[in-house]
Amino acid sequence: MPRPREYPDDLREQLLDAAAHLLATEGPAGLSTRRVAAEVGASTSAIYRLWGSKPELVRALFLEGFRRLAAHLDEVEPTSDPIADLRSLGLAYHANAIQNPELYEVMFACPVPGFEPDATDGAFALSTLDTLIRAVARCVDAGLLPGPADAVARRLWAVNHGVCSLEIQGLLGPPDEALEHLHAVLHATIDGLRVEVGSTPPAGP
């Protein structure tokens, strides 16, 4: 009996990137297994062997976005400065969004009619927020930020998400200018929270 054909990880990522690009540029109507496969010079059998169906391909897009986000956040090594670590996580979140803008749209806008993440998908997506909550909790435990950590983490996420979404839409100027906006917003938000607990914001931008 022949063994099932295996596909390299880079083909998997190429197919997901191609699917995200078609979805972003042509909408759901452009997202066909034939078109996705043709974009990378593969056959549709690769898609069906990897994911089984078009709906599962869409689910894979959603999960891949959060997998790449988790990988970026995991690159931030904790240091003795929990506030600096919090800013580093903010920059890592931004880097993932800008490097994967089309997947970012799938993660948060769910642009395919009929697709709804199930409970397992949602739990995986929210696990990336847990990384931020733990970082905020370190700041709360050190008396640097007010709690509860969950609420503060969601505020920081909302601010960063807003900046990233605007930048992806081209509304914050060129990349260097958009990054300056992000730095300013992160500093202002975190320092504003520090004032709430009587901490003195650090000097400088």
LUMLO-671925 format. One line per 5 residues: their letters; for each residue x, y, z of N, C-alpha, C. Coordinates in steps of 0.001 Angstrom, whole numbers, padded with zeros to 6 digits. Example, Ala and Ser with C-alpha at 12.3 -4.5 7.8 and 13.67 -1.06 7.14 Angstrom:
REM residues 2
as) 013190:-005690:007800:012300:-004500:007800:013200:-003300:007800 | 012850:-002250:007080:013670:-001060:007140:012900:000030:007870
//
This chain:
REM residues 205
mprpr) 000856:-001189:000000:000000:000000:000000:000891:001237:000000 | 000688:002172:-000933:001557:003352:-000997:001367:004246:000212 | 002459:004869:000640:002392:005796:001768:001786:007114:001305 | 001008:007795:002189:000477:009111:001828:001614:010076:001512 | 001426:010869:000508:002460:011829:000126:002610:012905:001199
eypdd) 003863:013225:001530:004131:014277:002507:004559:015540:001773 | 004222:016674:002362:004556:017953:001741:005425:018762:002698 | 006416:019461:002168:007300:020246:003036:006571:021421:003664 | 007080:021858:004815:006456:022968:005528:006430:024241:004690 | 007469:024438:003859:007492:025679:003086:006371:025719:002059
lreql) 005966:024551:001530:004828:024536:000607:003549:024882:001358 | 003408:024354:002545:002247:024676:003370:002140:026183:003580 | 003260:026820:003939:003247:028265:004175:003004:029030:002882 | 003569:028564:001783:003349:029219:000490:001863:029185:000111 | 001230:028047:000335:-000194:027914:000015:-001039:028831:000903
ldaaa) -000702:028911:002171:-001452:029777:003077:-001252:031247:002709 | -000023:031614:002375:000233:033004:001972:-000509:033336:000681 | -000519:032385:-000255:-001230:032604:-001520:-002725:032751:-001270 | -003275:031917:-000391:-004706:031998:-000076:-005043:033331:000582 | -004201:033766:001505:-004444:035049:002175:-004380:036198:001184
hllat) -003428:036117:000241:-003294:037182:-000754:-004513:037245:-001671 | -004975:036104:-002130:-006168:036069:-002991:-007385:036607:-002246 | -007486:036248:-000987:-008617:036709:-000190:-008569:038221:-000022 | -007369:038757:000191:-007227:040202:000397:-007443:040992:-000882 | -007009:040454:-002002:-007060:041214:-003249:-008333:040985:-004058
egpag) -008913:039798:-003923:-010080:039477:-004751:-011326:039128:-003937 | -011173:039064:-002631:-012322:038725:-001809:-012598:037233:-001809 | -013637:036805:-001092:-013952:035374:-000991:-014159:034697:-002341 | -014649:035430:-003337:-014897:034824:-004650:-013605:034352:-005305 | -012488:034979:-004966:-011217:034598:-005571:-010519:033456:-004863
lstrr) -011091:033033:-003748:-010438:032003:-002947:-010940:030621:-003357 | -010360:030089:-004408:-010679:028722:-004831:-009430:027875:-004669 | -009629:026598:-004433:-008467:025729:-004259:-007608:025697:-005519 | -008256:025776:-006679:-007502:025764:-007935:-006623:027009:-008045 | -007192:028171:-007712:-006420:029416:-007802:-005273:029422:-006795
vaaev) -005542:028971:-005591:-004499:028952:-004567:-003347:028061:-005010 | -003669:026864:-005489:-002627:025942:-005918:-001829:026511:-007087 | -002531:027129:-008037:-001859:027677:-009210:-000886:028787:-008831 | -001201:029540:-007798:-000337:030649:-007381:001066:030182:-007021 | 001195:028956:-006526:002512:028471:-006106:002992:027305:-006966
gasts) 002281:027041:-008076:002693:025972:-008974:002470:024582:-008416 | 001467:024448:-007550:001151:023144:-006974:-000161:022638:-007551 | -000537:021436:-007182:-001820:020883:-007599:-002822:021004:-006465 | -004090:020944:-006821:-005123:021033:-005779:-005049:019851:-004815 | -004467:018751:-005256:-004355:017591:-004367:-003528:017919:-003131
aiyrl) -002570:018842:-003271:-001767:019239:-002114:-002652:019888:-001058 | -003571:020730:-001494:-004474:021399:-000550:-005373:020381:000130 | -005925:019455:-000651:-006848:018486:-000067:-006131:017502:000851 | -004896:017171:000529:-004151:016279:001418:-003733:016982:002705 | -003430:018284:002607:-002999:019031:003795:-004171:019416:004689
wgskp) -005285:019797:004076:-006390:020325:004889:-007735:019643:004672 | -007904:018948:003608:-009116:018184:003413:-010238:018884:002683 | -010335:020201:002821:-011432:020931:002188:-011126:022412:002191 | -011881:023159:001402:-011715:024609:001378:-012055:025241:002727 | -013145:024857:003403:-013408:025430:004732:-012263:025196:005710
elvra) -011639:024025:005634:-010512:023767:006525:-009290:024595:006139 | -009158:024933:004865:-008100:025841:004434:-008313:027219:005055 | -009551:027684:005075:-009851:028976:005697:-009540:028929:007188 | -009912:027837:007836:-009599:027696:009267:-008082:027702:009481 | -007361:027063:008581:-005899:027040:008689:-005317:028441:008561
lfleg) -005929:029278:007711:-005480:030666:007582:-005616:031395:008910 | -006772:031233:009533:-007039:031871:010823:-006015:031431:011870 | -005791:030140:011962:-004866:029619:012961:-003420:029977:012644 | -003066:030016:011355:-001698:030363:010973:-001357:031789:011391 | -002344:032681:011267:-002099:034052:011698:-001709:034119:013163
frrla) -002422:033388:014005:-002116:033407:015432:-000868:032592:015758 | -000591:031573:014941:000657:030822:015147:001858:031718:014908 | 001801:032514:013849:002918:033425:013561:003013:034524:014616 | 001866:034981:015101:001890:035973:016182:002551:035378:017420 | 002169:034159:017779:002757:033514:018951:004271:033380:018795
ahlde) 004722:033047:017584:006156:032898:017348:006880:034226:017554 | 006290:035324:017103:006907:036641:017311:006964:036985:018797 | 005881:036741:019505:005854:037069:020933:006840:036211:021716 | 006994:034960:021306:007912:034059:022004:009367:034483:021854 | 009644:035295:020846:011017:035764:020652:011428:036808:021687
vepts) 010449:037366:022409:010754:038371:023426:011142:037658:024718 | 012422:037713:025053:012913:037070:026263:012692:037984:027473 | 012092:037456:028543:011897:038285:029753:013228:038786:030300 | 013210:040029:030765:014397:040625:031380:014042:041062:032804 | 014946:041778:033427:014682:042286:034780:013823:043537:034761
dpiad) 013487:044036:033570:012684:045254:033437:011333:044888:032813 | 010293:044665:033625:009007:044230:033072:008329:045267:032184 | 008573:046555:032429:007994:047591:031567:008632:047551:030190 | 009955:047392:030144:010641:047282:028855:010166:046043:028102 | 009932:044958:028837:009441:043739:028198:008059:043965:027589
lrslg) 007237:044740:028281:005899:045028:027783:005973:045798:026467 | 006873:046768:026411:007046:047519:025170:007577:046609:024058 | 008481:045704:024406:009032:044785:023411:007948:043882:022838 | 007018:043449:023684:005905:042631:023191:005025:043440:022244 | 004850:044722:022561:004068:045582:021678:004708:045704:020308
layha) 006017:045825:020281:006730:045922:019006:006698:044590:018257 | 006751:043478:018987:006677:042164:018351:005304:041950:017721 | 004270:042389:018412:002904:042292:017868:002812:043083:016568 | 003372:044276:016589:003357:045139:015412:004140:044500:014263 | 005306:043948:014575:006133:043334:013528:005384:042204:012833
naiqn) 004675:041392:013610:003915:040306:012999:002818:040844:012088 | 002102:041862:012551:001010:042421:011745:001512:042980:010424 | 002632:043689:010460:003148:044322:009251:003782:043301:008313 | 004361:042254:008864:004950:041214:008019:003890:040290:007418 | 002739:040210:008068:001673:039315:007604:000338:040055:007526
pelye) 000268:041132:006764:-000943:041965:006786:-002194:041237:006305 | -002048:040334:005349:-003231:039651:004814:-003755:038604:005793 | -002842:037918:006484:-003275:037000:007532:-003881:037770:008705 | -003345:038940:008976:-003863:039771:010073:-005337:040093:009832 | -005682:040330:008579:-007072:040603:008230:-007947:039376:008508
vmfac) -007438:038203:008182:-008198:036975:008437:-008366:036756:009940 | -007337:037061:010707:-007380:036843:012151:-008500:037632:012827 | -008694:038863:012386:-009591:039741:013134:-010841:040171:012378 | -010843:040053:011072:-012019:040484:010315:-012863:039314:009816 | -012295:038098:009812:-013010:036899:009323:-013750:037211:008022
pvpgf) -013014:037536:006939:-013650:038032:005714:-014328:036963:004853 | -014368:035723:005307:-015006:034667:004515:-016394:034387:005080 | -017446:034661:004322:-018801:034406:004815:-018973:032954:005255 | -019585:032775:006403:-019849:031431:006898:-018777:030874:007799 | -017575:031494:007792:-016525:030978:008668:-016670:031550:010071
epdat) -016725:030676:011045:-016751:031072:012439:-015774:030182:013196 | -014778:030766:013865:-013857:029936:014648:-014627:029144:015701 | -014292:027871:015871:-014953:027113:016921:-014257:027373:018254 | -014712:026706:019304:-014186:026973:020641:-012687:026682:020730 | -012254:025617:020068:-010826:025278:020101:-010002:026329:019376
dgafa) -010498:026783:018229:-009805:027836:017481:-009708:029106:018317 | -010825:029475:018942:-010851:030689:019755:-009904:030607:020931 | -009823:029426:021546:-008922:029261:022678:-007470:029421:022243 | -007140:028876:021072:-005776:029022:020571:-005471:030490:020289 | -006414:031191:019674:-006209:032607:019373:-005989:033404:020654
lstld) -006808:033148:021662:-006695:033910:022908:-005457:033538:023716 | -004840:032397:023410:-003624:032023:024133:-002505:033032:023880 | -002561:033705:022727:-001555:034733:022463:-001757:035926:023388 | -003014:036213:023755:-003279:037295:024703:-002748:036935:026085 | -002734:035648:026420:-002213:035223:027722:-000765:035643:027902
tlira) -000002:035654:026804:001393:036095:026881:001460:037539:027353 | 000589:038382:026809:000554:039790:027211:000054:039928:028647 | -000962:039140:029012:-001493:039213:030380:-000411:038868:031394 | 000375:037839:031109:001452:037472:032035:002486:038590:032162 | 002774:039251:031051:003740:040355:031089:003193:041525:031901
varcv) 001912:041816:031732:001288:042886:032517:001264:042497:033992 | 000986:041222:034280:000935:040761:035673:002270:040982:036373 | 003378:040798:035649:004693:041071:036242:004801:042534:036644 | 004273:043416:035797:004308:044851:036110:003406:045173:037300 | 002249:044528:037352:001326:044742:038478:001973:044254:039770
dagll) 002567:043075:039740:003201:042514:040930:004350:043386:041420 | 005010:044072:040490:006129:044950:040854:005654:046338:041278 | 004336:046570:041258:003802:047871:041651:003984:048945:040601 | 004203:048531:039353:004452:049492:038285:003197:049843:037489 | 002210:048955:037493:000960:049194:036780:-000206:048792:037675
pgpad) -001375:049400:037446:-002554:048997:038204:-003124:047698:037636 | -003906:047010:038407:-004571:045812:037924:-006030:046105:037616 | -006801:045106:037244:-006338:043727:037047:-005565:043567:035739 | -004658:042617:035733:-003784:042432:034577:-004564:042156:033298 | -005640:041383:033405:-006421:041042:032215:-006984:042289:031555
avarr) -007550:043186:032350:-008153:044406:031797:-007095:045319:031191 | -005967:045476:031869:-004898:046337:031361:-004335:045773:030062 | -004171:044448:030008:-003653:043821:028793:-004584:044071:027614 | -005877:044007:027832:-006824:044228:026743:-006784:045685:026271 | -006566:046613:027191:-006441:048015:026768:-005212:048206:025889
lwavn) -004099:047621:026308:-002877:047746:025517:-003038:047074:024156 | -003690:045933:024136:-003951:045217:022885:-004805:046079:021961 | -005845:046696:022518:-006740:047518:021704:-005983:048679:021058 | -005110:049314:021826:-004341:050444:021307:-003409:049989:020185 | -002679:048911:020429:-001726:048418:019433:-002451:047924:018183
hgvcs) -003547:047224:018384:-004326:046727:017248:-004807:047887:016376 | -005236:048967:017019:-005694:050121:016257:-004598:050714:015396 | -003411:050855:015968:-002281:051397:015207:-001932:050479:014040 | -001853:049181:014305:-001495:048228:013253:-002522:048235:012127 | -003801:048257:012485:-004851:048246:011470:-004782:049488:010592
leiqg) -004555:050641:011196:-004448:051877:010427:-003220:051866:009524 | -002109:051333:010052:-000892:051282:009230:-001079:050359:008033 | -001706:049214:008251:-001935:048281:007155:-002793:048920:006068 | -003713:049786:006470:-004558:050483:005503:-003852:051674:004866 | -002596:051931:005261:-001827:053023:004682:-002193:054392:005207
llgpp) -002790:054432:006402:-003302:055693:006929:-002369:056359:007931 | -001193:055770:008169:-000252:056367:009119:001059:056770:008460 | 001041:056938:007151:002240:057372:006454:003174:056221:006156 | 004404:056534:005737:005385:055491:005411:005766:054698:006655 | 006414:053536:006479:006714:052653:007619:007437:053332:008779
deale) 008441:054163:008491:009183:054812:009578:008275:055739:010380 | 007417:056457:009693:006505:057366:010379:005482:056587:011207 | 004967:055496:010641:003999:054670:011365:004630:054076:012618 | 005894:053657:012522:006570:053089:013678:006762:054141:014762 | 007035:055372:014365:007138:056459:015343:005813:056655:016073
hlhav) 004717:056577:015331:003402:056681:015965:003215:055560:016986 | 003619:054352:016618:003461:053225:017531:004273:053444:018798 | 005533:053830:018658:006373:054095:019831:005710:055141:020729 | 005218:056212:020125:004610:057287:020904:003367:056801:021639 | 002548:056015:020949:001313:055526:021566:001618:054538:022688
lhati) 002563:053629:022472:002904:052672:023514:003443:053374:024749 | 004344:054330:024544:004903:055061:025678:003816:055851:026401 | 002976:056540:025642:001939:057357:026266:000962:056497:027059 | 000583:055365:026497:-000382:054496:027172:000206:053887:028437 | 001395:053313:028317:002015:052676:029475:002357:053706:030545
dglrv) 002921:054850:030134:003275:055872:031110:002034:056462:031761 | 000952:056565:031008:-000292:057056:031592:-000809:056120:032663 | -000706:054839:032427:-001113:053858:033431:-000194:053920:034647 | 001083:054163:034424:002022:054246:035549:001705:055424:036444 | 001233:056495:035861:000862:057660:036656:-000278:057315:037606
evgst) -001175:056419:037170:-002311:056038:037996:-001881:055434:039324 | -000730:054776:039336:-000273:054164:040588:000852:054977:041214 | 001059:056205:040739:002015:057086:041369:003432:056907:040928 | 003688:056083:039911:005054:055912:039420:005445:057108:038554 | 006697:057411:038509:007167:058507:037684:007521:057990:036300
ppagp) 006878:058521:035259:007203:058054:033901:008658:058333:033578 | 009307:057467:032840:010703:057693:032479:010848:058867:031540 | 012012:059505:031613:012269:060638:030713:012516:060142:029308 | 012304:061026:028343:012613:060683:026960:011414:060114:026250 | 011542:059874:024954:010422:059359:024134:010108:057928:024467
//
